[in-house]
Every structure is written in C-alpha cells, then in structure tokens.
Amino acid sequence: ITWCVVSNDEMTKCNQMSAAFQSIGVSVLVQCVSGKSMDGCVRMVKDNTADAFTVDGGHLLDNRADLKPVLAEDYGNGDATYWAVAVVKKSDKSVNLTSAGLGGKKSCHTGYGKTAGWKVPMGVLKSLSEYSACSLCICDIPQAVSNLFSQSCVPGSPNSPNLCTQCPNSCDCSSSNANYCGYTGAFRCLVDGGDVAFIKHTTVFSNTNGKDYELLCQDGTRAAVTAYAQCNMGKVPSHAVVVSQKATSATIDRFGPHTSLSFKLFGGSPRDLLFKSSTKLLLPLNTSCSTETYLGASYLKIVRVMTMIKTFPPTVSTLRWCVLSANEMAKCSVVATQARRVSSELVFSCVMGNDINDCARRISLGTADAVTMDGGHIYSTGVQYDLQPVATEYYGSGSAASYYAVAVVKASDSSTLLTKAGLQGKKSCHTGYQRTAGWNVPVGYLVDNS
C-alpha cells in the first residue's frame, strides 16, 4: 500500500508504521509518499500514485467522485461515529448558541471545510437562523462567519475578514502554524484566548480533565463536557481511510491497534498523525458501501443546508424533479415546458435517477429536489435519507388524500379467499417490493392475521 501523508511528522509516523508492520509479520508492505496537503493526496490517489490516506467526512463528501471509504476509525462506541461539540470555558457564562451569545466572540475551528470544525457548526447555526447577516439563498458563509465572530482561526480558510485573525501567524497549516490546526489545535486556540471551539467530544479529555470547560447545547443552555450525547451539534461519521473509486476491495486489508515499545499506531506525539489519537480500532466497511451511506442522512441534511445556500440565486425558484424511466422523463419535460410558460421565475428541470433509492440519495445530496413516492418508500427510503413529504396526490373521492388497498381476484374463481387456505398455492401479483398496496399492507395484514 502506498500511503499518502500531508506533513513531515506524518511521514515520520508512516515510516514507523511501515517498520512496525514488517516487524510483526503483517503481509501488507506500506510505502509512504508526501502529498503535502489533503488536496494533494486526493490528486495522487486519483492519479494512482498513492493508494490510501485518511480523511474526515467533509473532505470525503467534497471528493466523493474520486474517493471511496474502506476503513473507518472507531473511537470506542463501536459504530464509527463521534459527536461534534461546541466547547467553551466554564468561567465565561456569556457564550451560548444564539446570535447574542456568539456575536463578537472569538471562534476556533479545526479547519475550513472540516466536519466538526466547519460544516456541522455552520449548518447547525444556519438552521437555527443564527447568522447575523445572512439571507437563505445568497449567503456567503465565510463572510457570514466573519460578521458573526469578532475573530476566528479557521485554518485553510479563503481570504475573508476575521477568519485568520485568531491564528498566531497565518491561516495555513505550515510548521510555523500547525499548533492551531486540527482538533487539538482548535482546543489550544480556545485555551490561548478563544471563546468557543468547534471540535469533537473526545478532544477535551485528550488534553485536560475537562473540569474547566462546558458544552453549548442547541437549545441555548450549557452542559458538562461528559454530557456530549445530550448536548452537541450532531453525531457524525468518523474519519475514514479512503482509496480511489476505481480500487478493488483487495487493495486495503484490515489492520487494528498495535502497540510496541517504540510505536503506537493510534497514539504517540505529536497527536492525530495519520489517524486520530482517540481511535481504538479501524473497522472494515462493506465493499459496496457508498460515500453517502457511510456519511449518513443526518450529516447530509446538515451539509444540504449549506449546499442550498450556495447553489440557488435569490430571485429564481428552482425545482429539479427526479424521474425513473424514459416515459417519465418525456412527461416531465412536457411539465417543465408548461411551467416555463406559466412563470419565468420557475426553473423546472428533470433529472434521471437509477431507481427510487438513487432519487432519494440525489435529493439528500442536493442534486435533485423532488420525487414522487408511495407510502412504503416514504417509510423506508424517505426515513433513511431524511426526506419530508410536501404535497400529496388527491384522487377526487372523499376529503382525505388517501386510497384503498385491495386484493382483486377473477369473479369466476371462487376458491381464492383472504385466508391461509384460500391463498395457499395460488399465484400472486404485486405492484412492487415494499410498495404500499402491493406489499406492505397485504403482507402486514397476512402476518397480523396468521
């Protein structure tokens, strides 16, 4: 395996990892190459000059076309997730998750585009309408953050006012500025004069006993740092080892924690090199696991808030309908033409999906806006991708938007009845697997009346 690293310290640890694997007889030979940055490693994996490296959910989502998760860091919970939290000093009671409680404060972030340090808190703050000067459709998030906080340290951020003024030198993660990068760096920023740090739930205890710090809760209250499961910004996927989308499942073999006298795979100093220091084990993922499945609906919902902000202009209503067949595409195109005649402000377009799950996935990622589902798919796929019903079909009979699920037989066949004996050995016809009238209702009825 050719492993890509982003710093001299990571190169040192990577070489130690390679030597340690050889010493204990691990069959995988690890070679280390420098990508100099996350973007550099993405390019090297894409160009097949490197096989693997570790990314957080933010970078994985941004580069989902080129990267595939194959191993996940587990921090002891067993589900390869962690809590994104906002940490403040216990002595400073003026800070809370409101515009008034954050306005004019000094913020500390793990890095621009990172999950716990940027995407999750910015998505949560936006959903709570806590940006001080931000309209839904035209919001420039870096500018909005600059407006909200008096100073920030957001390593790797674009050239926006105030986003680097809390960093000691510059906004990059060079050797002269690396102490303020990542989870430990954001916490150090808080200790050195910041007011709030956006990090993960294990960071405080990795650096202190936690007694001088508290968490900010989304309802405006505060809680002890041990109450992260109840007081947090969201539960998000852990960092993952990624390979090229073109790689085979045999490219990466599982390897877990190993400690020798001179080498710790997940620990050691400096912290968070190659893997997060709080990692207990690397969990292998199913070879069919997609980026969207790994990241999960809750995380995608938070990111979707930011995607919507950046994508749509304020004066145009955009509706991208996901269709499932050539016939649906043809009808959708007719509807789109009629919509343009009705209103020049409505941009109606049609997107072809592979199946209903693909349409739901597209909506969760912000590349489609709507699809028609039956009740069964709303329950399964809709719940999985955190979708909401917004309009319902009305069939003109009665006041409720509903219909009757029925079992139909030939009038000439009197032997078929809705009993076990009357159905046993018969030939059944269904609208589709997990469809409402064709599967969920009749199968549920039969099971309930066995």
N, C-alpha and C positions, 0 to 999 in steps of 0.2 A: 504494500500500500504506500503510495506517495502522499504524505500528509502535508497540507499547506498551513503555514504559520504566518502570523502578522507582526511579530516583533522579535528582537534578539532574545529576550527572555523566553518566549515561546519556542524559539529554535533550540535553545539550551535544553528545555524540558522535553522537547520532541526527541532529541538525540538521546536523552536519558531514558525515555520511554522505549525507544528502539533497542537500546542496550539491555534494558531490563527484560523485555520480551524474549530476547535471544538467550539471556541467562537462565530463564525458567522454561525454555523449550517451546515457547509459543511458535506455531508454524508460520505465522504471518511475519514477513520481513517488512519493517517500517522504514521508509526513507523520508527525509524531511526537506521541504523546499520553502522558500520565502515568497509569499505573495504581497508582502509589505502592508496590505490592508485587506479588509473584508471584500471590497470590490475587486481587488487584485486576485484574491483566492477564487472568487466567483468566475472570473475570466479564465483562470488556469484550469479549473475543473471543467468549464465549458469547452476549453481547447484541448482537453485530455492531457495536459501537462501536470496535473495533480489529480488524485483520486478522491480525497476527502478532507473535510475540516469541520469545525463546529460553529453553528450559527444560532442566534436567538430567533424567536418567532417573527420578529419584524423583518429581519433580513431574509428569512425563508419565504415569507409572503411576497416581498418585493421581487424576489428572484425565482418564483415558483416555476417559471417556464424552463429554467435551466437546472434546478436543484431538486433532489428527492431525498426525504428523510429516511434513514435506515436504522439509526440507533437513537434512543432518547435518554437524556440524563434523568435519573430518578434521585430525588433528594430525601428519600426515606418514607414517602407517602405510598409508594407502590403504584402510582398512576401517572408518573412522568408529568407532573404539573407543579406549579407554585403560585403563591399569592402575590400579586402586585400591590404594594402598600405605599402610603404617604407617611413619612416619619418626621416628627417634629421634636423639639426639646420640651421636656416636661415642664420646665420652668417658664416657658413662653406660652401663656394662655390666649394670646391674641390671634393665633393662627387656627383656621378651620377651613373646611371645604365649601366656602362661599366666596362671592366676589369681594365682600368686605374683609373676610378672613384671609384672603390670599393677595388682595390688591396691595401693591407696593412692597411685597415681601421679596426675599432673595431665595431663588429656587435652585435646586441641584438635581441634575439628571445623569443617568448612566451614559447617554449618548443620543444623538439625533437619529430618529427612526427606530430606536430600540424599543422593545416591548414594554417592560416595566418602567423605563425611564422616559418614554415619549408617547408611543402610540396609545397605550392604555390610559394614562392620566389625561392626555389631551382629548381622547374620545369621551372619557367619563365627564370631564369638565364641560365639554361641548354639549353632551346630552343633558347635563344639569343646567345648561344655559349660563355658565359661569365665566365665559369670556367677556371682558368689559367692553369691548368694541368689536363685535363680530356678528354679521348677519349670516343667515344659514347658507346662502348659496354663493357668496363671494368672499368668504372668509379666507384670508391669508393666515394660516395657523402660526407660523413663526412670528409674524407681525402681531398677531393677537396675544401671543405669549409675552412678547416684548411690552405690549401695552399693559398687561395684567401685572407682571412682576417688575420690580424696580431694577433687579439684576438677576442674571441667570448664568449657570455654567452648563451648556449643552454641547459637549464635545462632538465635533464633526458637523456642527450646525451651519446652515447657509449664512450669508452675510446679512444678518438682521440686527437692529439695535438691541442692545442689552443682553443678547443671548450668550455672550462670551465674557461679559464684564465681571462675573463672579469667578471665572477661571484665573489661576495665578499668572499665566503667561499668554497663551493663545488658545484657540478652540480646537486644535488638533490633539492627537494622542501621541505626539513625539515623546522621546525620552525625557525632555525637559518639562513635559506637561502630563505625563502618564499617571501621576498620582491622583488626578481628578477624573480619570476615566473608569468606566465600569461601575459595578455595584459598590465595591469598597471605595472607589474614588468619589462617587456621589455622596456616600456617607461621610467621607473625610471633608468634603465640601461643606456639609451640614455642621460638622464639628468646628470647622475653621471660620465660621461666621455666617453660614446659610441659615435660612429659616425653615425650609421644608425640603426633604429629599425623597425622590420617587425611585424606589428600589424594590427588592423582593423580600419576603418575610424572614428569610434566614440571615440577611446581611447584618442586622443589628447584633444578633448573638454571635456572629462570626468575628465581631470586632469589640464588643463590650458585653457587660452583663445585662444591659438593657434597662436598668432601673432609672436612668435619667432621660428616657425617651418615651414617647407615646405615638399612637397611630391616629390618623384622621379618618373618620368614617363618613360615608356618603350622605348620611342624614344630618351632618353638621356637628356631630358630637365627637368625642375622643375616647380612646380605649387603650388599655395596656398593650405593650408590644406582643404579649403572649396571646392576645385575642384576635389574631390576624384572620382566623376563619370567619369571624363575625364582622370584622371591621377592616375593609380592604377596598381596593379599586377593581378587583376582579381576579378570578382564577384563570390562569393562562398556561399554555403548553410550555414545557421546559425546553432548554436548549437541545438541539439535535445534531447528531453527526449526519452530514449530507454528502451525497455523491451526485454525479451527473445523472440527469433524467435518462440518459442512454445506457447507464451502467447496468450490469446484471446483478441479481441478488447474491451471487457468489463473490462479488467484489469486496464486501465487508463481512468479516466473521465476528462473532460476539467476543468481546473481552470485558471483564469486570474489574473490580478493585483489586489491586495487588500492591502490597507494601513490602519493601525490602529495607535494609539498613540505610541505604543511600538514596532511595527513590520512592516517592508516593505519587501514584497516578493521578489522584484527585486532590491531594493536598499540597503541602510544600509552600515555599516562599520564593518569589512573590506569589500572591494569590491569583486564582482564576486564570491560570495559564492552560491553554488547550481545552480544559474542561473547568466548570465552576467548582470551586473548592468544596462546596457543600454537597457535591454529587456522591452518592453511595454506590451506585451501580449504573451501568449502561444497559438499557432494556432494548432487545431487538424488536423491530417493527415488522409487521407483515409486509411481504414484498409488494402487495397490491395497495398498501397504504398511500393515499394521495396526500399532498400538502394540505388541502382543505380539510380532509378528515382528521389529520393529525392536529391541526390548529384548533378545530372545533368551532361550533356555532357561536358560542358566547364571545370568543375572541374576534371572530369575523364580524359579528354585529358591531362591536366597538370600532373596529377598523372601518367598517362601512360608513359610519358617521363621518369620519374624516374623508373618505373617498367621495362621498356625496358633496361635501363642502367644496372639494377641489374641482369636481367634474362639471357641475351644471351651472350655466350662466343664469343670472337672476331674472331675466325677462322672458325666458323660454321654458315652457313646460315640456319635459322630455319623457316619453314613455316607450320603453323597449320591450315588446311582447315576445315571449319565448314560445315557439311552436315546435311541434313534434313530427311533422310529416310534410311532404311536398304539397299535399292538398291544403293543409293548414297554412302553409306559407303563402299559397296563392290567395286564400281568403283573407289572410292578414294583410297582404299587400293591397287588396281592394279596400279594406277598412282604413289603412294608412292614407290612401288617396282621398277617400271621403273625409277623413279627419283634417287633412290639409285644406280642403275646400271650406270646411266649417270654421276653422280657426287657423290663422297664420302663426299664432303663438304656440301651437301644439306641434311638437316634433314627434311623430309616431313612426316607429320603425319595428322591423320584425327580425328576430334572432332565432336561428335554428339550433335546437337542442337535441342531444342524442336520445334522451329519454326524460321522464319526469324528474328523476333524481338529478340529472345534469342541469335541467332548468332551475331546480331549486338551488343547486350549487352556484349557478351563474348569478342568481338573484342575491345570494349571500355574499358574493364577491363584488357585487356592484356592476356586473357586465350585462345584466338584464334587470328588468323592473317588475314584470308581472307574468303570470301563467295561470291558466285555469286548472283547478284540481277538484277531484271528488273528495268526499269526506274521509275516505280511507287514506288517501295520500296526504291530506291536510294533517291527519293524526300522526302518520309515520314520518314522511319526508318533511312536512312542514315543521314538525316539532324538532327534528334533527337539525334543520338549518335555520331555526328561529324565525320562521315566516309568519305573517299575520294576514288573515282574510280581511279584505277591504270592501268587497262587493259580492253579491250573490245572485245567482240566476233565479228568475221568477217565471214559473210555468203557467201562470194565469188561472189556476184553480185554487181557491181558498185564499186566506190572508197571509199564510205563512210561506216563506221561501223554502219549501220542502217538497219531497215526493215520497211515494210509497215503494218500498222494496217488495217485489212479489216473486212468487215461484209459478211459472207458467208450464202447463202440460197440454198435450193434444186432447181434445174433447173425446176422441174415440178410445183413449187409453184410460180405462177406469181403475187399472191396477196400481197406478202411481199415486201415492199419498204422502203427506208430510209426516211420516212415521218411519221408524227404522226398517220395519218390514216393507213398507211401501216404497222405500228408496233403495233398499239393498239390491245390488246387482244392476241398477239402472245406469243409464248414460247421462251424465250431467254436463251442462253448458254454462259457462261463467263469463262475465264481462272482462275479467282480468284478475290476476292475483293481487290481493289486498285492496281491491276496489270495494266500494261500499255495498251496492246492491248485489254485486256478483260474487262477493267473497265474505267480507267481514260480517254483514248482517245474517246471511243464511248459515254460515259456518258457526257463528256465535249462537244463533238460535238452536242449531242442532246440538251443539255441545251443552248448552244450558238445559236442553230438554232431552238428554240422552236416555 
